[in-house]
């Protein structure tokens, strides 16, 4: 058994078999859809009202420090922006030789197609970097680039990144499901008593 192969298979099987097929055909309307008021999202520069509006290009990402409690609901665009920068690109820069970036300097994608193309590239870079570590590299200390993970072996960081990808991309898939069902959601909101009664009838 090689633990490196186990760790790369953990992500590739989820990515290739479940997540990536679920993202095919995403539209720009889905990408920027705000299910509830006051979502955090990506927005054209100068149009956001968030306390922090980060990014170097035409789009900025909504943030606040400290994060409000409860935190706002986020759009698919926001979640993919977080995955692209905080989960992958910054780690690829620190550990795999990718270009340096952070939330403030990143040029956020304005379209779903561009976001997915970048996601494909960042996932590919990360997986190639993990594979290049081999089994011995997984036991090496991460080092100061990671702060809380500095003294941990690389295997711990890899597990953390994969956990982040699994749960954030599952959220994106759920938002796609909600977007597809939005006509039914709107009907439920117009007639909540009818919808509740219908559910009660089924349960009895």
N, C-alpha and C positions, 0 to 999 in steps of 0.2 A: 504494500500500500504506500502511495506517496501522498502526503498531506497537501502538497501544493495542488496536485490534480484534483483532490477532493474539494479544495476551496474554489478553484476556478470553475469546476463543474457545478458547484452550488449556485453561482451566478449565471453561468451560461445556460444551464437547463431552465432556470426561471425566466431569463431574458428571452431566449429563443423560443421556448415552448409556451410561455404564457403572456409575458408583458408586451414584448414588441409586436406580436400579431394584434394585440388589443389596441394598439396606438395607430394602426394603419387607417388612413382616410380621415384623420382629424382635421377639422376645418378651422379657419381663423375665428369663426364665431364661437365654436366650442372652446378654443384656446383662451379666449378673453371673456368667456361667459361669467357673469356675476350672479350666482344663485340667490344670494341675499344682499340686502343693502350694506354698504360700507365695507365691501371686500377689500383685501389687499390684492394688487395685481401688478402687471407691467403696464405702463401708460406712456403716451407720447410726452416727451420732455416739456415741462411747464404746466401740465394739466393735473398733476397729482396734488392732493391735499394732505398726504401723509407727512408726519413730522420729519422723516428721512426719505429722500428720493435719490437713490443711488444708481450709478451707471454713467458710462462715458459716451454713449451714443444717443440715438434718437429716442430710445425708450429708457425709462427708469423703473426701478423696482421699489415698491412701497415698504417702508420699515419704520420702526420706532425703537428707541433705546431710553429706558428699559421697555421691553415688550409689554403692551397693556394686558390687563387681566379682566375678562378672558381675551385671548388673542383673536383678532379678526379672522373670519373665514377667508381662505385664499383661493384664487382661481387656478386653473390648470397652468396658465402662463407663469404665475408666481411660483408654483410648486416645481415646475420644470426649471425655472430660473435658479431656484435654490439647489436643485439637484445638479444642474450644470456647473454652478460656481462653487458652492460650499461643500458639496459632497464629492464632486469629481475633479473639476479643473484645478482647484487649489491643491488638492492632494496629488494630482498628476504633476503639477508644477514642483511640488516639494519632493516627490519620490520617484517620478518616472521621466523627468526631463522635459515636461511640458512647459509652455510659456507662462511666466509669472502673471498672476491675476488676483483680484479680490472683488468683493461686491461693489466697491466704488469705481473701479477701473474697467469692469467688464462691459462689453457692448452687447446688450441683451437683444435676443432675436424678436423681431416684430411679428413674425408669422409662425404658424404651427409647423409648416414644412421646414423652415430654417431651424426651429428649435429641435425637431426630431433628427435632422441631419447632424446637428452638433451633438445631440445625445448619442447617436450611433458612434460618432468619432470618439467622444470622451470615454464611453464604455469600452470601446476597442482598445484605446490607449491604456486604460486602467488594467484590463485583463492581460494585455501583453506585458505590462510591468509586473503584475503579480506572478505570472508564469516565469518571467525572467529571474525572479528571486530564487527559484528552486526551493527544495526543502530546507536547505541550510539557511537561506536568507530569511525564511519565516521565523527563525529563532533569533535573528539579530535584533538588537534594540532599535526602535524607531528613530530616536534622536530628537534634538531640540525643536525641529520644525513643527512638531505636533503638540507641544505643551503637555496636556494631561496624559498623552500616550508616549511621552518621550522615553520612559524607562521600560515600556512594554515591548514584547517581541512583535515583529511585523504581523504575525498571525492574528494578534488581537486587533490591530488596526484594520486588517482585511475583513475580519468578521464584522467589525463595526460599520465599515463602508457598505458591505453587502446587506446588512440589516437596514441601514438607511435607505438604500436603493429599493429593497423589497417593500418597505412600508410606504415610502413616498410615492412610488410608482403605482402601488395598489390604490392610493388615494386618487391619483390621476385617473385610473380606470373607473373608479366609482363615480367620479364627476362626469366622465363620459356617459356612464349608464344613466345618471340623473338628467343629463342634457338630452339624451335620446328619449327619455320619458317625460320631458317637460310639459307636454300637452296634458298628460294625466295629472301631473303635479299641480298645474294651474287650475284644473277642474276641482281637485281636492280642496284647494285654497278658496275657491268660490263657493263650494258647497260642503263645508267641513262636517255638518251634522248628517248629511246624506251619506258621506263617505264613512263616517263612524258607524252609522246604522247598518250599512252594507257589510262592514267588517264584522259587526256583532251577529248578524244573521248567519254569516258563514261559520263563525265560531260555534254557534249553538247547533 
